[in-house]
Amino acid sequence: LGLSGPPGAGKSTFIECFGKMLTERKYKVSVLAVDPSSSTSGGSLLGDKTRMTELSRDMNAYIRPSPTRGTLGGVTRTTNEAILLCEGGGYNVVLVETVGVGQSEFAVADMVDMFVLLLPPAGGDELQGIKRGIIEMADLVAINKADGDLVVPARRIQAEYVSAMKLLRKRSKVWRPKV
């Protein structure tokens, strides 16, 4: 499962919650979290793992943060190989969290069975995401943080994306992307 979305969409929080649910159901979960690298030093904070404290202590979970090291597309140069190693290592579910900073971070879509775009409600110009690019690649668009005062904006952005998705060309004969 590949996950992308803008900064602040709650990708790491979603993965921790979803990952814990899976491990409680006896799945072995691997998380490959991709973080941006500094163009100056080449280093990376690798902070996604620190946001998944409970999952990182789970014996049925493995979290591997990796820097992009200048690779474009939201993943690293070796993400595909890392997925294969995790599968070979007996992990039933592999979650790949992309850098997720724009409309072109969807290289992971060709590496996974399902590509999920996480979006926060009321994040600004919601229709920006409808431009050709990442939205065309999504198998599922999930509006995250849809509680409290954000219920109404979440329902609005959901309706906008449902309408927009109808305008996109079908990529599959058996699956229609959901919002």
C-alpha positions in Angstrom: 0.0 0.0 0.0 1.5 3.3 -1.1 0.5 6.5 0.8 1.1 10.1 -0.2 -0.3 13.5 0.6 0.7 17.0 1.4 2.6 17.8 4.6 0.3 17.8 7.6 -2.2 15.4 6.0 -1.5 12.9 8.8 0.3 10.2 6.8 2.5 9.0 9.7 -0.4 9.1 12.2 -2.6 7.2 9.8 0.1 4.6 9.3 0.6 4.1 13.0 -3.1 3.7 13.7 -3.6 1.4 10.6 -0.4 -0.6 11.3 -1.5 -1.2 15.0 -4.9 -2.4 13.8 -3.2 -4.8 11.4 -0.7 -6.2 14.0 -3.6 -6.7 16.4 -5.1 -8.9 13.7 -1.8 -10.9 13.6 -0.4 -9.4 10.4 3.3 -8.6 10.1 3.6 -5.0 9.0 6.5 -3.3 7.3 6.6 0.5 7.0 9.0 2.1 4.5 8.9 5.8 5.3 10.7 8.1 2.8 11.9 11.4 4.1 13.3 14.3 2.0 17.0 14.9 2.0 18.7 18.3 2.5 20.0 19.7 -0.8 22.8 21.3 1.3 24.0 18.4 3.5 22.3 15.4 1.9 21.1 14.4 5.3 17.6 13.7 6.5 15.8 14.0 9.8 14.1 10.5 9.3 11.4 11.8 11.6 8.5 9.6 10.5 9.6 6.8 12.7 9.5 9.1 15.8 5.9 9.8 15.0 5.1 6.1 15.1 6.2 5.4 18.7 3.7 2.6 19.5 4.1 0.8 16.1 7.9 1.0 16.4 7.7 -1.0 19.7 5.4 -3.6 18.2 7.2 -6.9 17.6 5.1 -7.6 14.5 6.1 -4.3 12.9 9.2 -3.1 11.2 9.8 0.6 10.3 12.5 1.6 8.0 13.0 5.4 7.4 15.0 6.2 4.3 16.2 9.6 2.8 15.5 10.4 -0.8 19.1 11.4 -1.5 17.9 13.5 -4.4 15.6 10.9 -6.0 12.4 12.4 -7.4 9.0 10.9 -7.4 8.5 10.6 -3.6 10.5 7.4 -3.0 14.1 6.3 -2.9 16.1 4.7 -5.7 15.8 1.4 -3.9 12.2 1.4 -2.6 11.1 -1.3 -5.0 13.9 -3.6 -3.8 13.1 -2.8 -0.2 9.5 -3.8 -0.8 10.6 -7.2 -2.2 12.9 -7.7 0.8 10.1 -7.1 3.2 7.8 -9.5 1.4 10.6 -12.1 1.3 11.1 -11.5 5.0 7.6 -12.6 5.8 5.8 -9.3 6.1 2.2 -9.7 5.0 1.6 -5.9 4.6 4.1 -3.4 3.3 3.1 0.3 3.7 5.2 2.8 1.8 4.9 6.4 2.9 6.2 8.8 0.3 7.8 12.2 0.8 4.4 13.5 -0.4 5.0 17.1 -1.0 3.3 17.9 -4.3 1.5 16.6 -7.4 4.3 14.5 -8.9 5.2 12.2 -6.0 3.5 9.1 -7.3 6.3 6.8 -8.5 5.2 4.4 -5.7 1.9 3.8 -7.6 3.7 1.5 -9.9 5.3 -0.4 -7.0 2.2 -1.2 -4.9 -1.2 -2.9 -5.2 -3.0 0.2 -4.0 -2.1 3.9 -4.0 -3.8 6.0 -1.4 -3.8 9.8 -1.5 -4.4 11.3 2.0 -5.8 14.8 2.1 -6.6 17.1 5.0 -9.8 19.2 4.9 -9.6 22.9 4.6 -6.0 22.8 3.4 -6.3 25.7 1.0 -7.1 25.4 -2.7 -8.6 21.9 -2.7 -9.0 21.9 -6.4 -5.2 22.2 -6.9 -5.0 18.4 -6.4 -7.3 17.8 -9.3 -4.7 18.8 -11.8 -3.4 16.0 -13.8 -0.8 14.1 -11.8 -1.1 12.5 -8.5 -4.9 12.5 -8.4 -4.9 10.4 -11.6 -2.8 7.8 -10.0 -4.8 7.4 -6.8 -6.8 4.2 -6.2 -8.3 5.7 -3.1 -8.5 9.3 -1.9 -9.0 9.5 1.9 -10.0 12.7 3.6 -8.1 12.6 6.9 -8.7 14.6 10.1 -12.4 14.8 9.3 -13.7 15.4 12.8 -14.7 18.2 15.1 -14.8 21.6 13.3 -13.4 19.9 10.2 -16.5 17.7 9.4 -18.2 20.2 7.1 -15.0 21.1 5.2 -14.2 17.4 4.9 -17.5 16.6 3.4 -17.1 19.5 1.0 -13.7 18.4 -0.2 -15.0 14.8 -0.5 -17.8 16.0 -2.8 -15.4 18.1 -4.9 -13.1 15.1 -5.4 -15.9 12.7 -6.2 -17.0 15.1 -8.9 -13.5 15.6 -10.2 -12.7 11.8 -10.2 -15.6 11.3 -12.6 -13.8 13.4 -15.2 -10.7 11.2 -15.2 -10.0 8.4 -17.6 -10.4 4.9 -16.1 -7.1 3.1 -15.4 -8.7 -0.2 -14.7 -11.6 -2.2 -15.9 -12.3 -3.7 -12.5 -11.6 -0.8 -10.0 -13.1 2.7 -9.9 -11.1 5.0 -7.5 -13.1 5.9 -4.4 -13.1 9.0 -2.3 
